[in-house]
Amino acid sequence: MIHHFPLFTAAHTLSRHDFRNFLFPFSKVIKEKIFTAAEVYFLENAEQLEGLLIDDVSGISILKETFVAAAQTRVPAGHGHCLFFPFFTHDQHHDQQIVIALVTGLDPLFVKKAGPDWLQETRDALQREFLILKQAGVDLQTGLLNGAHLSTLFDTCPEGEHIGLVLVEIYPRVRTAMEDMQHVRRSAAILKSFTGEHVPLYHIGQSVFAYPCRNCNEDSAAKFGPLLVSFLKREQFKRVHAGYSQGKIGNGHHPDHGQDETATSGRQILDEAWLALQTACKRGPFSFCTYRSLQNSQRHSLYASDKDIQARIRPHWQQLEQFALIQLHPAKSLENLYNKITLKIPDSKKIKGKDNDIFLLLPTSDLQKVLSLTKDVIQSITGQGNIKESIAAGIALFPFHDFKKTETILNCRKALLHGELQGQDMITLFEALSLNVSGDIFYGEGDIPRAIREYRRGLLIAPRDVNLLNSLGVGYAMMNRHREAVVCFLKALAIKQDHFISWYNLGLERKLQNDIAGAVESFEHALQCHMDDEQDTTSTRKELPLQLGKLYSQTGKYQDAIDILLPWYNTESSNPGSGRALRYLGESFHGLGRDREAMSWLQRAIRFDEFDAEALSLLGEIYLYNNEGDQIALKLCEKSVELNQTQPLFYLRLAGAQIQCGHLEAARENLRPCLKNKKTRGVAEFQMGLIYWKQGQKTRARHWFTKTLDHEPAETRWHTLAGSYLNQK
């Protein structure tokens, strides 16, 4: 059995990304070593010099030559007012590389007199201090940046810089500390695959991760959060929550210094993101929340109170059995808008709303009359003088299905939001699609329960609306109400058989319910659906081949897996998540007996995710049986069991490597859990027989070989090998 404590050792090398993630502390160390340094830059190629040294344009060619010489010889060099310190880096996806620290603003005489010994000693001392800083800023459990580094990032951010912070909680369902460590490591690998190296990822403890983003905006976060949560759900995590906040770094307590009153501290941004995360946790198993949505909830058009406007309108509609309510919403404030409106229908009323909006109450539910009057009113306003501002209108009728009079005002606002998707000055009637839009708004803010209520009410109006059925199914899926989700997708497909997104979502649900055959069938149907005008399916269409290819590999359809995954990987190889296909390509090539190609793909898979226990274990087995190095195979198999101590197959492969390397007693101990598992029992019995055979205990060995013949099919390698040993005298 493996007894190593499963933590990383302290970092002993630098990567090129460290010079980005630790930019400020590394620069500070250099400036402390070289007191007269003005600026420090970390560069990977000479072309990056252009634009940095504006005052020395005439000497840029000499500086480039000095840069190249330092990179090639790996020896520090200097010219003019600059010093070049080359640092060795090691990356998962690259061989050893050089990053040059360019130190500027120095006295040219000092640079000229700086001896090679001093430069070398300074560079070596800097490299040691960089490593110490990195070790202090890296989480040993995951290899990600840690909370201490996040705090340093906020403290060292330049004043005025805009920072966004996404906190992600991936809730573990585990029983032991070991399972928790495995969960955290898998979470880290999947999260890294979502953004790649472009956005730094932190593990700040207790399965909570952080993405700090520089110069990002709220709209980007509003899209990022739901996409991330949905992505993690597809990766079969059980509970995922995310919270976001953003702000401009600065000190808002000293207005005399001319600072922005909206500036905030990094700690406050962290606190706000934490509050948003806690709100998301209360909304269901998969949800996202932005701090802005909490802060501005009273001004949000779907949350704003109707009490004031209701109090003004109620006396007028109280006696009406039917009416139309129109909310006029100008793009900008218009003077005397209320006075410019003339109503031609008797007993009509106009009522002032908030923010320059005007409500029109018409004592009729004749849609044509209402539309005609609305157009006339808007035309009469925009046609006066030189007014060119657009005015939108949201219309709600009463009676309308099961809606109460008091809901009519909110229905007008939902119609306006619906109209915003079509243009600024649209006249929009409240209908089923309006509820799809409002549901999507709640969904985008992570309020899944309210989104579901909107979709369900929309279906009361239009029971056969495919988009509403699909949206409701997605909402149920995010709440882990999987049976109801499947029913929604099946209803949508019964109405529209080639509805791509419903087939895809049905496949995801069947996969989560372990209906692999049903999931494959659903994904295959989705793959055959023609391109249509559906919104927001581009990323899903890109994801589909990966989902289907993974299932092909898992079900032994290896050639089908390669046929779909290989083109997908070649197309997506530049994207961060493309590495998710690597292990499945390796498994598929191995399944076809093409071990040389399998080794290449599995090696890439390990570079992509060093925690991939499945890839490590299979690669170890392939190395072992292809004579690629018994000791290397043993190390790979040991690492796989260290990372995942619950898989009998990994112990079986480890035992095979240990037998080959002569560690017979250790192998026998590792085979014990394999003998209790039906899938690994037959091979484990052969391995037990092989141990006793090597120890000269032929009778006991034959006993185990006989068991192998009983449990392994005749066409397998192990059945044949067991038979050959039994035939030996």
Order of alpha helices (4+ residues) and beta strands (2+ residues): alpha-alpha-beta-alpha-beta-beta-beta-alpha-alpha-alpha-beta-alpha-beta-beta-alpha-beta-alpha-beta-alpha-alpha-beta-beta-beta-alpha-beta-alpha-beta-alpha-alpha-alpha-alpha-alpha-alpha-alpha-alpha-alpha-alpha-alpha-alpha-alpha-alpha-alpha-alpha-alpha
